[in-house]
């Protein structure tokens, strides 16, 4: 349909338009092919560039014919026999009284409008079809640490999950939506395979963190013998507020709140470094038992923001319900 409409356009409108379309598409497709190492796209780009080169050649010949019609006519004039055969096959030439068929002005106008509409539609659809070059919009991926040697606590049976495995489970495509900020993408994601403090490296405590513009979410696993029931007693004995017990996927769970710590480093004129530890913004934590039997150990989902704003507790529960089933099972 588009080719038929292009044929209705005048020569000096049709050919420059074809050259413009072919060159833009050819260069764009070749750029994407080189960037993505796509041979199919490279072949398609070559087709568009060859198409453009042919139309450029046609326009150049037409320009030469307009500037020097006698030379082109002499170069392209057929022999007498060929002319006679052509005349016999084509029939008598139209006489002076035979009117030549003029191009339909309304048809050309309609074709021009249709082609412009098709180009506008292509430009509107292209951003939704072609890949974006904006790398800043791509969500962060978990940094791989596969070749690092794990602490001995991770070799005990049943084996603890690693920080990379927690990061892969937490860094979901729908995490921003679960937090209530669906328009954001992850700016940083990482996982570490550490051990719990004051345990002499005997208790594995992997951790993962995913950051957004508004919130930061942290997921850790502690493989000790402390159950959620005992954890709740300790928090209430210590006078902690905002403690609320829940059940998540059949596992005992508890909400708690605490302030983060802010380390301030002051590099003054004397060259000394260091400074006080200040109280940071409030963080909300959901601790969930490793299993339904609550025999010890727990996961902790913690969320905070620089502004101090926090999502509803239901957001943390939704995140836990989505993430926990994707964490690899402990095995011997």
N, C-alpha and C positions, 0 to 999 in steps of 0.2 A: 504493500500500500504506500509506504513512504517512498519507494523507488518510483512508483507511478506518479506521485505528486511532484517529485523532483524533476521528472521529465517534462512536466507542464510548464516549468519555470523557464524564463528566457536564459539563453546560454550564459550571458555575463552575470546572471544572478546564481544560476545553478552551479556552475563550475567553481567560482570562489567559495560558495557555501560548502560544497563537497570537500574542497581542499582544507577549509578551516576545521570542519568536523573530523576529517581523517587525520589531520596532523595532531589535533588536541587529543583525540582518543588513542592514536598510535603512541605518542610520547608518554601519555599517562600509563597505558598498559605496559609499555616497555619498562618504565620506571618501577612499577609494582613487580614485574617479572624478575628484574635484577635484584630488587630488595628481598623478595621471598624465594628466589631461586626456583621459579615456576616455569618449566619448559613450555607447557601448554599456553600460558599467558604470553610468553615470548613469541611463540608462533603466531598467536592472534595479533600481537602488536606489529609483527613483520607484515602480516596481511594488510593491516590498515595503512602502514607506511608505503607499501607498494601501491595500494589503491590511490593514495595521495600523490605519489610520484607520477602515476599515469595521468591523472587529471592535471597536474602541473605541466606535463608535456603537451597535453591537448591545448591548454591555454596559451602556452608559448607559441605553438604553431598558429593558433588563431591570431595572436598579436602580430606575428610576422606576415601573415596573409593580409592583414589590414594595412600594414605599413608599406608592403611591396606586393600588391596583388598580381602584377604581371609575372614576377619571378616564380611565384607559387603556382600560377596557372600554367606557365611553360613547363615547370617541373612535373606537374601532375596531369598534363594534357595527354589524353589517350591517342593512340595511332588512328589512322583513318579507318582501317578495317574494324578496329575495336569500337570506334565511335559509331560506325554504321550498324554494327551488330547491336550495340546498346540502344540506338535509336529505333531499330526495327522491333526490338523486344519491348521497349517502353512505349511505343506508339508515337503518334505525331506530337510535335511540340505545341504547346499552347500558343495561339496567335496573340496579336496585340489586343484583340477583343475579348480574349478569355481571361476572366479575372482570377488572380491568384488568391488562394485561400489564406486569409489573414488569421493570425493567432487570436484565440478567444481571450479578450482582456479580462473578462469576469473569471474565466477558468484559471488564468495565471494568478489573479488576485487571491482566489480561493486556495490555490495550491501554496502560495506564499504564506498565507495565514495558517494553513494546516501544518506546514513544515515548522514554522515558528512555534506553534503549539506543541508539536512533537518534541522539539528541542527543549522547550520549557519543562515539559513533563519529564524528560530524561535528566535534566539538571535537578529537578525536585526529587527524583527517585535515587539518583546517584549517591548522595550521602548516606542513604539507608542500605545500599547494596555494597558499595566499595568499602574496603577496610580503611579505618581511620589511621592517619599518620601521627596522631597525638598520643605519644607514649605516656604522657602524664595521666591520661584517663584510664590506663590499664591498672587493674588492682595489683597490689603487691603480692608476691609469692613467697612461700617459706624458704628461707635460705638453707641450702643443704649442708649438713654436717655429717654425712654418712661415713666419711673416712676418719673421723676422730675416734679415738679409743674411749670407750665408755668406762665409767668407774666400776669397780668390782661389785658394787651393790646391784648393778643391772644384770649380773650373770647368775644371781640366785634364782632358785625355782620357788614359786612361779615367777617368770621373768616380768620385770616392770616395763612399761611402755617408755619410749624415748621422747625427748622434747620435740623431735621432728614429727613423730607420729601424732602427738597432741596438736602441733601446729597445723598439720594437714586436716585434722578433724575440726579444729576451731575455725580455720580460715575458709569459711563457707561462702558461696556466692550470695546467699540470702542473709548473711549475718547483719548487714546494715539494716535490712528491712525488719529483722527481729528486734533490733535496738530502737526502732522507730525513726530511723533516718535513711529511708530507702534511696535517696539520691546520692549518697556518698559511696566512695570506693576506698578500700583499704590502702593506707599510705605506707604501712610497714607491717611486716609479719616475721616472727622469729621463734625459734625453739631452742631450749637449752636442756641438757641432761646433767643436772647437778645432784647433790645429795643434801639431805636436811641438815641444818646447823646443829651443833652440839651432839652429833651422833657418831663422830669419828668416821664418817664416810660409809656407815653401814646401812643407812636408810636412803633409798632412792627417792628423789623429789624432782621429777622432770617438770618443765614449765614452758608454756607457750604464750605469746602475746601478739595481738592484732590491734593496730591503731587506726582510727578514723579521725576526721577533722573534729568531730564532736566528742566521741567516746573512745576509750581504750579498754579492751577486754583482755583479761588474763585468765589462763586456765592452768592449774597445777594439780599434780597427783602426789599424795604422800602415802608411802607404803609402810606405815607403822602399825602398832597394835591399838591405837586409840580409836574407839568407836564414836559414832555420832552422839550416842546417848551420853557417853562420858564427856564428850566435848561440850555438850549443852550444859552439863553440870558445872564444868570448869568456868564457862562464861558467866553463868548466873552467880556462881560463888564469887567471881571477880567483880561483880556489880556492873557488867556490861549491859547497855541498853539496846533497844531495837532488836532483841533476840526473838525470833519467831520460828517455830518448828513447822516443817512441811514434809510431804511425801512426794518424791519425784520418781516416776517409773517404778513404783513399788519399793523404792529405797528411802530410808530415813534421811532427812535433810534439815538444814537449819539456816536461817538468814541471820547475818550480823553486820554491824557497821563499824568502821574504824577509819581514822585519818591516815592518809599516806604521809610519807616523810619527804621533805624537800631539802636537798643538800645545796647549800649556797657556797660557792667558791669565789673568793675575793682576791684578785690579783692586783694588789696595790702597787704604789711606786716603790715600796721596799722590796718587791719581788717575792714576798711570802704568800703562800697559798693556804687555803683552809678557811673554815668559817663555821658558824653555828648550823645545827640541824633544825630546820623550821618545820612546823606542822603544815602538811600539805592539804589538799582538798579531801573531802569525805569520799570514802569508797564503800560500795555495797558488795557483800560477799554471800554467795550461796554455796554451802558445803554439803556434798552429797556422798553417802557411803559408797564404797567400792562395790558392794553387793547388797542384795536384799536382806541377808542375814545379819549385816552390820557387825562383822567379826573383827573389824579393825581396818584402818586406812580410809581415805576419802579423797574425792575430787573437790577443788574449790574454783568456782567461777566468780571472778571479781571484775567490777566495772567502775570506772571513775572518769572524770573529765577535769580539764584545767579550770573551768568556770565553777566547778562544784555541783553542777546540775547532774541529776541521776535519772535514769529511766525507771519505770515502774518495776516492782518486783516480778510482775508477770512476764516481763521481757527476759529476765534471767532464767525463769522457769522454762520458758519457750526455748531459749538457747540450750539449756541443759537437756531438754527432751530431744532436741535435734542432734546434739553433738555426742552425747553418751553412747548411743547405739553404734556410732561410727568409730569409736575408739577400739583398737585391736584388743581382743581378749588376752588375758594373761595365760601363758602356757608354760609347760615344763621344758 
